[in-house]
């Protein structure tokens, strides 16, 4: 009886944290090899921002209480079920696996206690991402609101905290998916063909951390390879008198350079004996950032950077090429959707995120195009660490247009939301050396005000290239001309001043029994009967691709795709990541041939064109 009473008391004070041993994932259509390893005790335990890392923090992932109400209903008093955060409610790993619509609102609740040693400091509540519209209360006090399904956000909750004991945290989320105009990528309410199950509510890590009133709010890291220098701007919450920012670059235990500047100022640090970053040599430096006031440390961050440059240049044949570190480099990789059968938008674990990138490299690719989705910071961290170039799409939304249609007209609200989330993408992921290309539009999906959007991106980030319109809605702007051709391959006609790229091709399909989202009626651009015929077809495709590099000036190609996704079976791997569907060695050998033709052997390119 005493044991029962104690459990009841714990349940009252810590809803969402009790009876964790009884939690099970829902019975989804397909599992990965990581599904069975996920539990309330280990749901994404890693610090989620590797380039903005504080040592003192508390992870709030785990079991939360959940209620689903009508969108316009008041805050519920009863939370009848539990959900494993940070997995979306539609996923098996959430334990719920229930669809929600634009008429529903999700309500999350859990209790937390701040460590005693945090007393006297400010406390920030951080969300990796919540889709789409979020309102947060702590102890019945509203502490903030946010719109946007992909970007991280923070709220200072200090004034709402109790002096001691547990605090109640409630999060409300509303997501219209494709009933709204907001960026959503391939999420739809009724999945079919190339459109997939939606992700609603919390889908990335939630955590709290203590800071001083004066603390670092962001870092802007802009490697300058041509001058072997690292300009860094550390923004600070308040410029208290005497506050200085100290920065130190390191490689392992060896200090490269150290400097300090008045809070809010920019430091440019020389990198002696500079070692550049590339896919074949993903060399990363450490960066320590400390905010000090006299001898007192107010904030301390761990970060890192890679010294690399992406630009355009001419080869000896006169073709405009994509250049990495001032030398032509053919960029070749898969279209990467970032979906998981057990977690949907949320990978089952950090090891799972890493595994996809490792297999991409093993297959002989040096790049991935992240397709109309923005990943958690840790995916880009592994790309930085393992050496994978990234073309980053902006998630699509609003209306779609055909190849010959003019740009859409957005409502003021839709335009504002797109611009806000585009800026959040570039500012939020812009420190990662792996990202070399921004792709604002794909195949006319939500394509709006193209020329001005490209100009805006260039002003916000002049260090990277822009693929204005991947596919068929060419507007004559941006750094590349991009075509899609299935199965292909093909190459757009070479242009002066812009590189020619094949933004999508391939789509060779093979459903593997026991590893598909559904037993029948799976879909692919081209279908094959077995791994051998699929491999033969792939190698034949690449044999036709390689000559285009020299003959047509093709600078990059994107193969569809990394994995199967739901009923679409065009993946190099099955959706559950259990099988690679082709002969890995033969695929890698064919892919490596694309880096060998003479176009890559013409020596260093001139400085980037303006």
Secondary structure as UniProt FT lines:
FT   HELIX           2..13
FT   TURN            15..19
FT   HELIX           20..22
FT   TURN            33..34
FT   HELIX           35..37
FT   TURN            40..41
FT   TURN            43..44
FT   TURN            50..51
FT   STRAND          58..59
FT   STRAND          62..70
FT   TURN            71..72
FT   STRAND          81..85
FT   TURN            89..90
FT   TURN            92..95
FT   TURN            102..103
FT   STRAND          104..112
FT   HELIX           116..118
FT   TURN            119..120
FT   STRAND          122..127
FT   STRAND          130..131
FT   STRAND          133..138
FT   TURN            139..140
FT   STRAND          141..147
FT   STRAND          153..156
FT   HELIX           158..160
FT   STRAND          167..174
FT   HELIX           177..179
FT   TURN            185..186
FT   STRAND          187..188
FT   TURN            193..194
FT   STRAND          195..197
FT   STRAND          201..202
FT   STRAND          206..211
FT   STRAND          216..224
FT   HELIX           225..227
FT   STRAND          229..236
FT   TURN            241..242
FT   STRAND          243..251
FT   TURN            252..253
FT   STRAND          254..262
FT   TURN            263..264
FT   STRAND          266..270
FT   TURN            272..273
FT   TURN            279..280
FT   STRAND          285..293
FT   TURN            294..295
FT   STRAND          296..305
FT   STRAND          310..314
FT   TURN            316..317
FT   STRAND          320..324
FT   TURN            325..326
FT   STRAND          327..328
FT   STRAND          331..336
FT   TURN            341..343
FT   HELIX           350..362
FT   TURN            363..364
FT   STRAND          367..370
FT   HELIX           377..386
FT   STRAND          389..393
FT   TURN            403..404
FT   HELIX           412..429
FT   TURN            430..431
FT   TURN            433..434
FT   STRAND          435..439
FT   STRAND          441..442
FT   TURN            443..444
FT   HELIX           450..460
FT   TURN            462..463
FT   STRAND          465..466
FT   STRAND          469..470
FT   STRAND          480..485
FT   TURN            496..497
FT   STRAND          498..506
FT   STRAND          508..509
FT   TURN            513..514
FT   STRAND          526..527
FT   HELIX           531..551
FT   STRAND          554..560
FT   TURN            566..567
FT   TURN            575..576
FT   HELIX           584..593
FT   TURN            594..596
FT   HELIX           598..601
//
